[in-house]
Amino acid sequence: MMLVGGATILASHYGLPYDVGVNGEMILSTTVWYFFVLLNAYYGGALTMFFTSTITIPFESVFDVLRAHPNWKMIYQSGEEAFFTLQAQHDPDYARYVCF
């Protein structure tokens, strides 16, 4: 981003006449610096918050999810039935949630 800002400042400095270039360069450089400071402050705070917050997962297994949301049905890709039918044979509650 700073490269783009520097390139636009240089382009305005060398591409415009002196009387227009000075004012345009000042406006452009001020705008670029404000944009940089705001962007840096925003992402600095967002990344700090992201890396310092702990992740809490309310469920420990598939069964906890299915018990918390009894009206949900499990949807899976074709060919993965074997993983779910084996578990459904041993647990009748689990068999209710699996779509066969």
mmCIF file of the C-alpha atoms, coordinates in Angstrom:
data_MODEL
# 
_entry.id   MODEL 
# 
loop_
_atom_site.group_PDB 
_atom_site.id 
_atom_site.type_symbol 
_atom_site.label_atom_id 
_atom_site.label_alt_id 
_atom_site.label_comp_id 
_atom_site.label_asym_id 
_atom_site.label_entity_id 
_atom_site.label_seq_id 
_atom_site.pdbx_PDB_ins_code 
_atom_site.Cartn_x 
_atom_site.Cartn_y 
_atom_site.Cartn_z 
_atom_site.occupancy 
_atom_site.B_iso_or_equiv 
_atom_site.pdbx_formal_charge 
_atom_site.auth_seq_id 
_atom_site.auth_comp_id 
_atom_site.auth_asym_id 
_atom_site.auth_atom_id 
_atom_site.pdbx_PDB_model_num 
ATOM 1   C CA . MET A 1 1   ? 0.000   0.000   0.000   1.00 0.00 ? 1   MET A CA 1 
ATOM 2   C CA . MET A 1 2   ? 2.821   2.365   0.807   1.00 0.00 ? 2   MET A CA 1 
ATOM 3   C CA . LEU A 1 3   ? 4.351   1.667   -2.585  1.00 0.00 ? 3   LEU A CA 1 
ATOM 4   C CA . VAL A 1 4   ? 1.123   2.682   -4.288  1.00 0.00 ? 4   VAL A CA 1 
ATOM 5   C CA . GLY A 1 5   ? 0.929   5.831   -2.163  1.00 0.00 ? 5   GLY A CA 1 
ATOM 6   C CA . GLY A 1 6   ? 4.550   6.712   -2.905  1.00 0.00 ? 6   GLY A CA 1 
ATOM 7   C CA . ALA A 1 7   ? 4.075   6.073   -6.615  1.00 0.00 ? 7   ALA A CA 1 
ATOM 8   C CA . THR A 1 8   ? 1.010   8.331   -6.752  1.00 0.00 ? 8   THR A CA 1 
ATOM 9   C CA . ILE A 1 9   ? 2.823   11.078  -4.856  1.00 0.00 ? 9   ILE A CA 1 
ATOM 10  C CA . LEU A 1 10  ? 5.787   10.894  -7.233  1.00 0.00 ? 10  LEU A CA 1 
ATOM 11  C CA . ALA A 1 11  ? 3.474   10.812  -10.251 1.00 0.00 ? 11  ALA A CA 1 
ATOM 12  C CA . SER A 1 12  ? 1.630   13.884  -9.046  1.00 0.00 ? 12  SER A CA 1 
ATOM 13  C CA . HIS A 1 13  ? 4.916   15.654  -8.261  1.00 0.00 ? 13  HIS A CA 1 
ATOM 14  C CA . TYR A 1 14  ? 6.478   15.078  -11.662 1.00 0.00 ? 14  TYR A CA 1 
ATOM 15  C CA . GLY A 1 15  ? 3.336   14.895  -13.785 1.00 0.00 ? 15  GLY A CA 1 
ATOM 16  C CA . LEU A 1 16  ? 1.555   18.099  -12.832 1.00 0.00 ? 16  LEU A CA 1 
ATOM 17  C CA . PRO A 1 17  ? 2.588   21.724  -13.225 1.00 0.00 ? 17  PRO A CA 1 
ATOM 18  C CA . TYR A 1 18  ? 4.189   23.335  -10.155 1.00 0.00 ? 18  TYR A CA 1 
ATOM 19  C CA . ASP A 1 19  ? 1.234   25.365  -8.913  1.00 0.00 ? 19  ASP A CA 1 
ATOM 20  C CA . VAL A 1 20  ? -1.198  22.438  -9.236  1.00 0.00 ? 20  VAL A CA 1 
ATOM 21  C CA . GLY A 1 21  ? 1.364   19.820  -8.224  1.00 0.00 ? 21  GLY A CA 1 
ATOM 22  C CA . VAL A 1 22  ? 2.225   21.274  -4.830  1.00 0.00 ? 22  VAL A CA 1 
ATOM 23  C CA . ASN A 1 23  ? -1.364  21.483  -3.635  1.00 0.00 ? 23  ASN A CA 1 
ATOM 24  C CA . GLY A 1 24  ? -2.266  18.153  -5.176  1.00 0.00 ? 24  GLY A CA 1 
ATOM 25  C CA . GLU A 1 25  ? 0.812   16.528  -3.682  1.00 0.00 ? 25  GLU A CA 1 
ATOM 26  C CA . MET A 1 26  ? -0.001  17.829  -0.212  1.00 0.00 ? 26  MET A CA 1 
ATOM 27  C CA . ILE A 1 27  ? -3.607  16.669  -0.421  1.00 0.00 ? 27  ILE A CA 1 
ATOM 28  C CA . LEU A 1 28  ? -2.588  13.284  -1.791  1.00 0.00 ? 28  LEU A CA 1 
ATOM 29  C CA . SER A 1 29  ? 0.183   12.697  0.746   1.00 0.00 ? 29  SER A CA 1 
ATOM 30  C CA . THR A 1 30  ? -2.098  13.692  3.630   1.00 0.00 ? 30  THR A CA 1 
ATOM 31  C CA . THR A 1 31  ? -4.832  11.388  2.350   1.00 0.00 ? 31  THR A CA 1 
ATOM 32  C CA . VAL A 1 32  ? -2.414  8.484   1.927   1.00 0.00 ? 32  VAL A CA 1 
ATOM 33  C CA . TRP A 1 33  ? -1.022  8.934   5.440   1.00 0.00 ? 33  TRP A CA 1 
ATOM 34  C CA . TYR A 1 34  ? -4.487  9.150   7.013   1.00 0.00 ? 34  TYR A CA 1 
ATOM 35  C CA . PHE A 1 35  ? -5.523  6.033   5.130   1.00 0.00 ? 35  PHE A CA 1 
ATOM 36  C CA . PHE A 1 36  ? -2.372  4.209   6.244   1.00 0.00 ? 36  PHE A CA 1 
ATOM 37  C CA . VAL A 1 37  ? -2.777  5.191   9.897   1.00 0.00 ? 37  VAL A CA 1 
ATOM 38  C CA . LEU A 1 38  ? -6.456  4.205   10.017  1.00 0.00 ? 38  LEU A CA 1 
ATOM 39  C CA . LEU A 1 39  ? -5.842  0.918   8.221   1.00 0.00 ? 39  LEU A CA 1 
ATOM 40  C CA . ASN A 1 40  ? -2.869  0.101   10.426  1.00 0.00 ? 40  ASN A CA 1 
ATOM 41  C CA . ALA A 1 41  ? -4.816  0.902   13.604  1.00 0.00 ? 41  ALA A CA 1 
ATOM 42  C CA . TYR A 1 42  ? -7.820  -1.142  12.500  1.00 0.00 ? 42  TYR A CA 1 
ATOM 43  C CA . TYR A 1 43  ? -5.903  -4.249  11.495  1.00 0.00 ? 43  TYR A CA 1 
ATOM 44  C CA . GLY A 1 44  ? -3.523  -3.933  14.438  1.00 0.00 ? 44  GLY A CA 1 
ATOM 45  C CA . GLY A 1 45  ? -6.464  -4.012  16.829  1.00 0.00 ? 45  GLY A CA 1 
ATOM 46  C CA . ALA A 1 46  ? -8.255  -6.752  14.927  1.00 0.00 ? 46  ALA A CA 1 
ATOM 47  C CA . LEU A 1 47  ? -5.216  -9.013  14.865  1.00 0.00 ? 47  LEU A CA 1 
ATOM 48  C CA . THR A 1 48  ? -4.497  -8.379  18.524  1.00 0.00 ? 48  THR A CA 1 
ATOM 49  C CA . MET A 1 49  ? -8.053  -9.315  19.386  1.00 0.00 ? 49  MET A CA 1 
ATOM 50  C CA . PHE A 1 50  ? -7.913  -12.395 17.128  1.00 0.00 ? 50  PHE A CA 1 
ATOM 51  C CA . PHE A 1 51  ? -4.697  -13.790 18.612  1.00 0.00 ? 51  PHE A CA 1 
ATOM 52  C CA . THR A 1 52  ? -5.491  -13.051 22.268  1.00 0.00 ? 52  THR A CA 1 
ATOM 53  C CA . SER A 1 53  ? -9.041  -14.394 22.423  1.00 0.00 ? 53  SER A CA 1 
ATOM 54  C CA . THR A 1 54  ? -9.569  -18.010 23.359  1.00 0.00 ? 54  THR A CA 1 
ATOM 55  C CA . ILE A 1 55  ? -11.674 -20.270 21.210  1.00 0.00 ? 55  ILE A CA 1 
ATOM 56  C CA . THR A 1 56  ? -14.587 -21.880 22.974  1.00 0.00 ? 56  THR A CA 1 
ATOM 57  C CA . ILE A 1 57  ? -16.272 -24.791 21.266  1.00 0.00 ? 57  ILE A CA 1 
ATOM 58  C CA . PRO A 1 58  ? -19.574 -25.657 22.931  1.00 0.00 ? 58  PRO A CA 1 
ATOM 59  C CA . PHE A 1 59  ? -19.629 -29.211 21.562  1.00 0.00 ? 59  PHE A CA 1 
ATOM 60  C CA . GLU A 1 60  ? -17.181 -32.046 22.137  1.00 0.00 ? 60  GLU A CA 1 
ATOM 61  C CA . SER A 1 61  ? -18.643 -34.619 19.748  1.00 0.00 ? 61  SER A CA 1 
ATOM 62  C CA . VAL A 1 62  ? -21.203 -35.128 17.019  1.00 0.00 ? 62  VAL A CA 1 
ATOM 63  C CA . PHE A 1 63  ? -23.603 -36.498 19.627  1.00 0.00 ? 63  PHE A CA 1 
ATOM 64  C CA . ASP A 1 64  ? -23.528 -33.236 21.583  1.00 0.00 ? 64  ASP A CA 1 
ATOM 65  C CA . VAL A 1 65  ? -24.475 -31.321 18.438  1.00 0.00 ? 65  VAL A CA 1 
ATOM 66  C CA . LEU A 1 66  ? -27.303 -33.700 17.608  1.00 0.00 ? 66  LEU A CA 1 
ATOM 67  C CA . ARG A 1 67  ? -28.651 -33.592 21.153  1.00 0.00 ? 67  ARG A CA 1 
ATOM 68  C CA . ALA A 1 68  ? -28.535 -29.801 21.219  1.00 0.00 ? 68  ALA A CA 1 
ATOM 69  C CA . HIS A 1 69  ? -30.385 -29.527 17.891  1.00 0.00 ? 69  HIS A CA 1 
ATOM 70  C CA . PRO A 1 70  ? -32.779 -32.480 17.679  1.00 0.00 ? 70  PRO A CA 1 
ATOM 71  C CA . ASN A 1 71  ? -34.534 -31.265 14.520  1.00 0.00 ? 71  ASN A CA 1 
ATOM 72  C CA . TRP A 1 72  ? -31.311 -31.323 12.477  1.00 0.00 ? 72  TRP A CA 1 
ATOM 73  C CA . LYS A 1 73  ? -30.418 -34.173 10.151  1.00 0.00 ? 73  LYS A CA 1 
ATOM 74  C CA . MET A 1 74  ? -26.914 -35.180 9.131   1.00 0.00 ? 74  MET A CA 1 
ATOM 75  C CA . ILE A 1 75  ? -26.138 -34.692 5.459   1.00 0.00 ? 75  ILE A CA 1 
ATOM 76  C CA . TYR A 1 76  ? -23.112 -36.429 3.994   1.00 0.00 ? 76  TYR A CA 1 
ATOM 77  C CA . GLN A 1 77  ? -21.633 -37.177 0.610   1.00 0.00 ? 77  GLN A CA 1 
ATOM 78  C CA . SER A 1 78  ? -22.412 -40.277 -1.366  1.00 0.00 ? 78  SER A CA 1 
ATOM 79  C CA . GLY A 1 79  ? -20.030 -43.083 -0.502  1.00 0.00 ? 79  GLY A CA 1 
ATOM 80  C CA . GLU A 1 80  ? -19.590 -42.126 3.159   1.00 0.00 ? 80  GLU A CA 1 
ATOM 81  C CA . GLU A 1 81  ? -22.554 -44.128 4.418   1.00 0.00 ? 81  GLU A CA 1 
ATOM 82  C CA . ALA A 1 82  ? -20.317 -46.794 5.941   1.00 0.00 ? 82  ALA A CA 1 
ATOM 83  C CA . PHE A 1 83  ? -18.963 -44.396 8.550   1.00 0.00 ? 83  PHE A CA 1 
ATOM 84  C CA . PHE A 1 84  ? -22.442 -43.542 9.776   1.00 0.00 ? 84  PHE A CA 1 
ATOM 85  C CA . THR A 1 85  ? -24.283 -46.859 9.401   1.00 0.00 ? 85  THR A CA 1 
ATOM 86  C CA . LEU A 1 86  ? -21.845 -48.663 11.681  1.00 0.00 ? 86  LEU A CA 1 
ATOM 87  C CA . GLN A 1 87  ? -22.370 -46.115 14.442  1.00 0.00 ? 87  GLN A CA 1 
ATOM 88  C CA . ALA A 1 88  ? -26.135 -46.063 13.834  1.00 0.00 ? 88  ALA A CA 1 
ATOM 89  C CA . GLN A 1 89  ? -26.376 -49.835 14.361  1.00 0.00 ? 89  GLN A CA 1 
ATOM 90  C CA . HIS A 1 90  ? -25.024 -49.495 17.898  1.00 0.00 ? 90  HIS A CA 1 
ATOM 91  C CA . ASP A 1 91  ? -26.850 -46.348 18.973  1.00 0.00 ? 91  ASP A CA 1 
ATOM 92  C CA . PRO A 1 92  ? -30.578 -45.924 18.217  1.00 0.00 ? 92  PRO A CA 1 
ATOM 93  C CA . ASP A 1 93  ? -30.487 -42.203 19.099  1.00 0.00 ? 93  ASP A CA 1 
ATOM 94  C CA . TYR A 1 94  ? -27.782 -41.678 16.520  1.00 0.00 ? 94  TYR A CA 1 
ATOM 95  C CA . ALA A 1 95  ? -29.786 -43.580 13.896  1.00 0.00 ? 95  ALA A CA 1 
ATOM 96  C CA . ARG A 1 96  ? -32.617 -41.025 14.232  1.00 0.00 ? 96  ARG A CA 1 
ATOM 97  C CA . TYR A 1 97  ? -30.409 -38.206 12.994  1.00 0.00 ? 97  TYR A CA 1 
ATOM 98  C CA . VAL A 1 98  ? -28.747 -39.921 10.045  1.00 0.00 ? 98  VAL A CA 1 
ATOM 99  C CA . CYS A 1 99  ? -30.513 -39.578 6.692   1.00 0.00 ? 99  CYS A CA 1 
ATOM 100 C CA . PHE A 1 100 ? -30.389 -42.939 4.870   1.00 0.00 ? 100 PHE A CA 1 
# 
